[in-house]
Amino acid sequence: AIEGKLPTVEEYHKYANQIAATAKDTFRYMNFDRMEHYVDATKDVQLGEEYRLAKEKEAARLKSLH
């Protein structure tokens, strides 16, 4: 969708190769649940009971995947 249409196979591989080249750094930043300083900073945030329950359920689901 970068070019406003479905990519050809060649276009897809061009972008996939660019992503793969930086994947280690890119995806490292997406693991906030594993970053101690991030988790510690969010411990006292109050977002309401409904959100807290949903967050705990999702955290348990993610842990079950490891």
Backbone bond lengths (Angstrom), bond angles and torsions (degrees), N, CA, C in turn:
res aa  C-N    CA-C-N  psi(-1)  N-CA   C-N-CA  omega(-1)  CA-C   N-CA-C  phi
1 A - - - 1.444 - - 1.528 111.04 -
2 I 1.301 117.67 -6.14 1.466 120.44 178.64 1.518 110.65 -59.13
3 E 1.300 116.01 -38.51 1.467 120.30 -178.32 1.525 112.26 -95.79
4 G 1.334 117.65 9.92 1.451 121.05 176.85 1.517 114.90 82.09
5 K 1.327 116.60 12.93 1.464 121.22 179.56 1.520 107.99 -156.98
6 L 1.308 116.14 167.25 1.465 118.81 173.14 1.521 108.52 -65.60
7 P 1.317 116.76 135.89 1.464 118.73 -176.71 1.524 112.60 -76.83
8 T 1.314 114.22 155.27 1.459 119.54 169.39 1.525 106.55 -73.65
9 V 1.311 117.09 170.87 1.462 120.66 177.95 1.524 109.74 -59.49
10 E 1.309 116.79 -42.45 1.465 121.15 -179.50 1.524 111.19 -63.64
11 E 1.345 116.70 -43.88 1.461 120.48 179.03 1.528 110.55 -63.46
12 Y 1.323 115.85 -42.92 1.462 120.21 179.15 1.525 110.59 -58.41
13 H 1.316 116.94 -47.87 1.464 120.65 -178.82 1.522 111.55 -64.62
14 K 1.309 117.29 -35.17 1.465 120.68 178.22 1.530 109.56 -59.62
15 Y 1.330 116.75 -49.35 1.460 120.37 -179.54 1.522 111.77 -71.73
16 A 1.314 117.56 -38.60 1.466 121.05 179.55 1.528 110.29 -61.67
17 N 1.312 117.30 -39.50 1.463 120.80 178.72 1.522 111.18 -66.48
18 Q 1.328 117.15 -37.17 1.467 120.45 177.33 1.524 110.60 -65.33
19 I 1.323 116.60 -41.50 1.461 121.01 178.95 1.524 109.76 -66.85
20 A 1.317 117.24 -43.73 1.460 121.29 -178.53 1.524 111.40 -61.16
21 A 1.329 116.98 -34.02 1.458 121.17 -178.39 1.531 111.93 -63.87
22 T 1.317 117.81 -28.58 1.467 121.15 -178.39 1.531 112.41 -116.81
23 A 1.313 117.56 10.98 1.468 121.66 -173.84 1.520 112.95 -57.67
24 K 1.320 117.84 -40.92 1.460 120.11 -177.58 1.527 110.50 -58.16
25 D 1.314 117.25 -46.13 1.462 120.75 179.12 1.516 111.67 -74.31
26 T 1.319 117.49 -41.48 1.465 120.98 -177.33 1.513 111.12 -62.54
27 F 1.290 118.13 -51.78 1.456 121.23 -174.11 1.524 112.92 -76.54
28 R 1.325 117.06 -18.62 1.465 120.42 175.43 1.522 109.28 -61.80
29 Y 1.313 117.23 -36.32 1.458 120.97 -177.60 1.526 112.55 -77.96
30 M 1.300 118.38 -8.06 1.456 121.15 -179.20 1.530 111.82 -92.62
31 N 1.304 118.18 -2.26 1.462 122.65 -178.94 1.526 110.62 -99.34
32 F 1.327 116.37 54.19 1.461 120.24 -177.55 1.520 112.22 -59.33
33 D 1.319 118.00 -31.88 1.454 121.07 -179.54 1.521 112.68 -66.78
34 R 1.325 117.23 -12.88 1.462 121.86 179.85 1.528 112.58 -106.08
35 M 1.321 116.91 -1.23 1.458 121.18 -177.51 1.525 108.38 -96.57
36 E 1.336 115.61 107.11 1.458 121.09 -172.12 1.528 112.82 -53.71
37 H 1.325 117.28 -44.85 1.471 119.05 -178.00 1.531 111.86 -65.21
38 Y 1.326 117.30 -30.71 1.462 120.07 177.40 1.526 110.55 -73.41
39 V 1.315 116.44 -45.72 1.462 120.81 -179.90 1.523 109.84 -61.59
40 D 1.333 117.22 -44.18 1.462 120.74 179.37 1.528 111.48 -61.23
41 A 1.321 117.06 -40.31 1.471 121.13 -178.18 1.518 112.24 -68.01
42 T 1.315 117.96 -21.17 1.467 120.43 -176.83 1.526 113.99 -100.16
43 K 1.309 117.68 -1.78 1.469 120.53 -175.54 1.524 113.32 -61.21
44 D 1.323 118.49 -34.78 1.461 121.33 -175.67 1.527 113.95 -97.59
45 V 1.310 118.49 6.05 1.459 121.41 179.59 1.525 109.27 -73.76
46 Q 1.315 116.90 130.86 1.462 122.71 -179.66 1.526 109.48 -107.93
47 L 1.323 117.33 110.71 1.465 121.35 -178.37 1.525 112.61 -115.43
48 G 1.313 117.76 5.29 1.464 120.18 179.52 1.513 111.93 103.00
49 E 1.307 115.00 156.27 1.465 122.25 -175.48 1.527 112.87 -64.88
50 E 1.327 117.27 -42.83 1.473 119.95 -179.11 1.524 110.86 -60.11
51 Y 1.316 116.16 -44.98 1.466 120.23 179.67 1.525 110.15 -66.92
52 R 1.341 117.62 -41.95 1.457 120.71 -179.30 1.523 110.96 -58.34
53 L 1.323 117.38 -44.24 1.460 121.34 179.41 1.526 111.52 -64.67
54 A 1.327 116.02 -42.21 1.467 119.74 178.71 1.524 110.56 -64.74
55 K 1.331 116.76 -39.54 1.468 121.51 179.66 1.524 110.36 -64.68
56 E 1.329 117.15 -44.01 1.461 120.24 179.40 1.527 111.50 -63.93
57 K 1.315 116.54 -40.29 1.466 120.79 178.45 1.528 110.26 -63.14
58 E 1.332 117.04 -44.03 1.470 120.62 179.96 1.519 110.79 -68.25
59 A 1.323 118.74 -38.99 1.452 121.77 177.69 1.532 110.90 -60.91
60 A 1.342 116.21 -42.81 1.455 120.28 178.12 1.529 111.06 -64.29
61 R 1.331 116.53 -39.69 1.466 120.49 178.47 1.528 110.21 -63.05
62 L 1.332 117.04 -44.29 1.458 120.55 -179.54 1.525 111.74 -65.01
63 K 1.324 117.41 -40.46 1.467 120.56 177.82 1.517 111.51 -62.93
64 S 1.330 116.90 -33.89 1.467 119.79 -179.72 1.519 111.86 -68.53
65 L 1.322 117.66 -18.54 1.458 121.56 -179.95 1.518 112.66 -80.43
66 H 1.324 117.41 -17.19 1.475 121.13 -176.15 1.473 110.92 -89.72
